[in-house]
Amino acid sequence: MPARTPDTDSGSAPGRCRRTVSALRLVVIGGALSYRALFNWTTPPMFIGTLLVGPLLQLLFFVFLGRQLQVADDRFYLLGNAVISASTACVYGGTMAVANERRYGTLGAVLLSPRNRAPLWFGRALPYVLNGLVISVFTLCAACLLLGLRIPVGALPGLGAVLLAAAAGCSAFGLALGALGLRFRDVFLVSNVASSVLLLLTGANVPRETLPAWMRAVGDVLPLTHAADAARQLSAGGGLDGRGIAAELLTGAGYALLAVVLLALFERGSRRRATLDVM
């Protein structure tokens, strides 16, 4: 019987190309399937009510509250809420992408897969980036139509980049919270607290200069903080702040790395204790 020659194709250019295509398929197709299966708000009534009407009512609430208290002008609240409106889909979606696997008893099958974990989990966060971007654009359009927000046409591409960076960073933050679903029973309690923290400390609705120093320091390492500042600067005609977008992307990358580390750590611990699907 002839000896089997070792497979050298895996290190060749075609082999690398196939692996890249396979990883991209896992990210795109796997992310789309998990979005349909695990996101609790995909039905039209829930999507419209929770992800569109909810942020719109929050926008109106803070604008009129700001007018009454005279803390800041309308533009401050309109831009801030356009940025933070993505957090509902991104924070809770990223949490559901992991926690609902355990809730529905499918986590074991997912983790038994031999596929690389990074594209597996990042693919699940990708739909929420796009979802958050859609919600932010909707909220921004509503601010223009209902409350007369005026944005220079030349600022729109930069503003789109800011909103995309905000949604990406917030989705990574949600995925890191979702990793806690491998260890804790009720991870959505953590998500509720995280959403309130974003509302208070990112400067979307509360001017950061009015906060204590330690709150400002915490806000600096949260997603959306730098995006909100960059969006306001753009709408005021100040040009695109590359440092703000870079800081937002760096923050998101940090949370993405944290998510991967936590998922790997909790997976090993759950395998060792045989508690992957134990609620």
C-alpha positions as CSV (number, residue, x, y, z in Angstrom):
1,M,0.0,0.0,0.0
2,P,1.6,3.3,-1.0
3,A,2.4,5.7,1.7
4,R,0.0,8.7,2.1
5,T,1.7,11.9,1.1
6,P,1.1,14.8,3.5
7,D,-1.4,17.4,2.4
8,T,0.6,20.5,1.6
9,D,-2.3,22.4,0.1
10,S,-3.3,23.9,3.4
11,G,-0.3,26.2,3.4
12,S,-0.6,27.1,-0.3
13,A,-2.3,30.2,-1.7
14,P,-5.4,28.2,-2.9
15,G,-5.6,26.6,0.6
16,R,-5.5,30.0,2.3
17,C,-8.0,31.4,-0.1
18,R,-10.4,28.5,0.7
19,R,-10.0,29.0,4.4
20,T,-10.7,32.8,4.0
21,V,-13.8,32.1,1.9
22,S,-15.0,29.6,4.4
23,A,-14.5,32.0,7.3
24,L,-16.4,34.7,5.4
25,R,-19.2,32.3,4.8
26,L,-19.3,31.5,8.5
27,V,-19.4,35.2,9.4
28,V,-22.1,36.2,6.9
29,I,-24.4,33.1,6.6
30,G,-23.9,32.0,10.2
31,G,-24.5,35.6,11.4
32,A,-27.7,35.9,9.4
33,L,-29.1,32.6,10.6
34,S,-28.3,33.3,14.2
35,Y,-29.9,36.8,13.9
36,R,-33.1,35.2,12.7
37,A,-33.1,32.5,15.3
38,L,-31.8,34.3,18.4
39,F,-32.9,37.9,18.2
40,N,-36.2,38.3,20.1
41,W,-37.4,41.4,18.3
42,T,-37.3,40.2,14.6
43,T,-41.1,40.2,14.2
44,P,-42.3,43.5,12.7
45,P,-44.4,44.7,15.7
46,M,-41.6,44.1,18.1
47,F,-38.9,45.5,15.8
48,I,-40.9,48.7,15.1
49,G,-42.1,49.2,18.7
50,T,-38.8,48.4,20.5
51,L,-36.1,49.5,18.0
52,L,-37.7,52.4,16.2
53,V,-40.5,53.9,18.3
54,G,-38.6,53.4,21.6
55,P,-35.6,55.5,20.6
56,L,-37.8,58.1,19.0
57,L,-39.8,58.6,22.2
58,Q,-36.5,58.8,24.1
59,L,-35.3,61.4,21.7
60,L,-38.4,63.5,22.2
61,F,-38.3,63.1,26.0
62,F,-34.7,64.4,26.4
63,V,-35.2,67.2,23.9
64,F,-38.2,68.6,25.7
65,L,-36.6,67.9,29.1
66,G,-33.5,69.8,28.0
67,R,-35.6,72.7,26.9
68,Q,-37.3,72.9,30.2
69,L,-34.1,72.6,32.3
70,Q,-32.0,74.6,29.8
71,V,-29.1,72.3,30.3
72,A,-28.1,72.2,26.6
73,D,-29.5,73.1,23.2
74,D,-31.6,70.8,21.0
75,R,-28.7,69.9,18.8
76,F,-26.9,68.3,21.8
77,Y,-29.8,65.9,22.5
78,L,-30.7,65.3,18.9
79,L,-27.1,64.1,17.9
80,G,-26.6,62.3,21.2
81,N,-29.7,60.3,20.9
82,A,-29.1,59.5,17.2
83,V,-25.8,57.9,18.4
84,I,-27.1,56.1,21.5
85,S,-30.2,54.8,19.7
86,A,-28.0,52.0,18.3
87,S,-27.4,50.7,21.8
88,T,-30.8,48.9,22.1
89,A,-30.1,46.6,19.2
90,C,-26.4,46.3,19.8
91,V,-26.2,45.7,23.5
92,Y,-29.2,43.4,23.8
93,G,-28.5,41.8,20.4
94,G,-24.9,41.0,21.3
95,T,-26.2,39.5,24.6
96,M,-28.9,37.4,22.9
97,A,-26.4,36.1,20.4
98,V,-24.7,34.2,23.1
99,A,-27.1,33.9,26.0
100,N,-30.0,32.6,23.9
101,E,-27.9,29.7,22.7
102,R,-27.7,28.6,26.3
103,R,-31.4,29.4,26.9
104,Y,-32.6,27.4,24.0
105,G,-30.3,24.5,24.7
106,T,-28.2,24.8,21.5
107,L,-25.0,26.1,23.0
108,G,-23.4,22.6,23.3
109,A,-23.9,22.0,19.6
110,V,-22.3,25.3,18.7
111,L,-19.3,24.8,20.9
112,L,-18.7,21.2,19.6
113,S,-18.2,22.7,16.2
114,P,-14.5,22.6,15.1
115,R,-14.7,26.0,13.5
116,N,-12.6,28.9,14.7
117,R,-14.3,30.7,17.5
118,A,-13.5,34.3,16.4
119,P,-15.4,34.3,13.1
120,L,-18.1,32.2,14.8
121,W,-18.9,34.9,17.4
122,F,-18.0,38.0,15.4
123,G,-20.4,36.8,12.7
124,R,-23.1,36.9,15.2
125,A,-22.4,40.5,16.1
126,L,-22.3,41.7,12.5
127,P,-26.1,41.8,12.0
128,Y,-26.4,44.0,15.1
129,V,-23.9,46.5,13.7
130,L,-26.0,46.9,10.6
131,N,-29.2,46.9,12.7
132,G,-27.8,49.6,15.0
133,L,-26.8,51.7,12.0
134,V,-30.3,51.6,10.6
135,I,-31.8,52.6,13.9
136,S,-29.3,55.5,14.2
137,V,-30.1,56.7,10.7
138,F,-33.8,56.5,11.3
139,T,-33.5,58.5,14.6
140,L,-31.4,61.1,12.8
141,C,-33.9,61.4,10.0
142,A,-36.7,61.8,12.6
143,A,-34.7,64.5,14.3
144,C,-34.4,66.4,11.0
145,L,-38.1,66.0,10.1
146,L,-39.8,66.5,13.4
147,L,-37.5,68.9,15.3
148,G,-35.7,70.8,12.5
149,L,-32.2,69.5,12.9
150,R,-30.0,70.8,10.1
151,I,-26.8,69.0,9.1
152,P,-24.5,70.2,6.3
153,V,-24.6,68.0,3.3
154,G,-20.8,67.7,3.3
155,A,-20.9,66.3,6.8
156,L,-23.2,63.4,5.9
157,P,-20.5,60.9,4.8
158,G,-18.4,61.6,7.9
159,L,-21.5,61.3,10.1
160,G,-22.3,57.9,8.5
161,A,-18.8,56.7,9.4
162,V,-19.2,57.9,13.0
163,L,-22.5,56.1,13.4
164,L,-21.0,52.9,11.9
165,A,-18.1,53.1,14.3
166,A,-20.5,53.6,17.2
167,A,-22.6,50.6,16.2
168,A,-19.6,48.4,15.8
169,G,-18.1,49.4,19.2
170,C,-21.5,49.0,20.9
171,S,-22.0,45.5,19.3
172,A,-18.6,44.4,20.6
173,F,-19.6,45.7,24.0
174,G,-22.8,43.7,23.8
175,L,-20.9,40.5,22.8
176,A,-18.7,40.9,25.8
177,L,-21.8,41.1,28.0
178,G,-23.2,38.1,26.2
179,A,-20.1,36.1,27.2
180,L,-21.2,36.4,30.8
181,G,-24.2,34.3,29.7
182,L,-21.9,31.3,29.8
183,R,-21.4,31.8,33.5
184,F,-24.4,33.7,35.0
185,R,-28.0,32.7,35.0
186,D,-29.7,36.1,34.3
187,V,-27.3,38.0,32.0
188,F,-30.1,40.4,30.8
189,L,-30.0,42.0,34.2
190,V,-26.4,43.0,33.4
191,S,-27.5,44.3,30.0
192,N,-30.2,46.5,31.6
193,V,-27.6,48.0,33.9
194,A,-25.2,48.5,31.0
195,S,-27.8,50.3,29.0
196,S,-28.4,52.7,31.9
197,V,-24.7,53.3,32.3
198,L,-24.4,54.1,28.6
199,L,-27.3,56.6,28.9
200,L,-25.7,58.3,31.8
201,L,-21.9,58.3,31.2
202,T,-21.4,58.5,27.5
203,G,-22.5,62.2,27.2
204,A,-25.4,61.4,24.9
205,N,-27.9,63.0,27.2
206,V,-25.9,64.3,30.1
207,P,-23.1,66.9,29.4
208,R,-20.0,65.1,30.5
209,E,-18.5,68.3,32.0
210,T,-21.2,68.3,34.6
211,L,-20.2,64.8,35.8
212,P,-17.6,64.0,38.5
213,A,-14.1,63.1,37.3
214,W,-14.5,59.4,38.0
215,M,-17.6,59.2,35.9
216,R,-15.9,61.0,33.0
217,A,-13.0,58.5,33.3
218,V,-15.5,55.6,33.1
219,G,-17.2,57.2,30.1
220,D,-13.9,57.4,28.3
221,V,-13.6,53.6,28.1
222,L,-17.3,53.1,27.1
223,P,-18.5,52.8,23.5
224,L,-20.5,55.7,22.0
225,T,-18.7,58.4,24.1
226,H,-16.2,59.5,21.4
227,A,-18.8,58.9,18.6
228,A,-21.2,61.3,20.3
229,D,-18.5,64.0,20.5
230,A,-17.5,63.5,16.9
231,A,-21.1,63.6,15.6
232,R,-21.7,66.9,17.4
233,Q,-18.5,68.4,16.0
234,L,-19.4,67.3,12.5
235,S,-23.0,68.7,12.6
236,A,-21.6,72.1,13.9
237,G,-19.4,72.3,10.8
238,G,-16.1,71.5,12.6
239,G,-15.1,68.7,10.2
240,L,-14.5,65.0,10.8
241,D,-12.5,64.3,13.9
242,G,-10.3,61.3,13.0
243,R,-9.1,61.0,16.5
244,G,-12.7,60.6,17.8
245,I,-13.4,57.8,15.3
246,A,-10.1,56.1,16.0
247,A,-10.8,56.2,19.7
248,E,-14.3,54.7,19.2
249,L,-12.9,51.9,17.0
250,L,-10.1,51.3,19.5
251,T,-12.7,51.0,22.3
252,G,-14.7,48.6,20.2
253,A,-11.6,46.5,19.4
254,G,-10.9,46.3,23.2
255,Y,-14.3,45.0,23.9
256,A,-14.1,42.6,21.0
257,L,-10.9,41.2,22.4
258,L,-12.4,41.0,25.9
259,A,-15.4,39.1,24.4
260,V,-13.1,36.5,22.8
261,V,-11.1,36.1,26.0
262,L,-14.2,35.7,28.2
263,L,-15.9,33.3,25.8
264,A,-12.8,31.1,25.7
265,L,-12.3,31.2,29.4
266,F,-16.0,30.5,30.3
267,E,-16.2,27.8,27.6
268,R,-13.2,25.9,29.2
269,G,-14.7,26.3,32.6
270,S,-18.1,25.1,31.5
271,R,-16.6,22.1,29.7
272,R,-14.7,21.2,32.8
273,R,-17.8,21.3,35.0
274,A,-20.1,19.9,32.4
275,T,-22.4,22.9,32.8
276,L,-22.7,24.3,29.2
277,D,-26.5,24.2,28.9
278,V,-27.3,24.2,32.6
279,M,-29.6,27.2,33.4
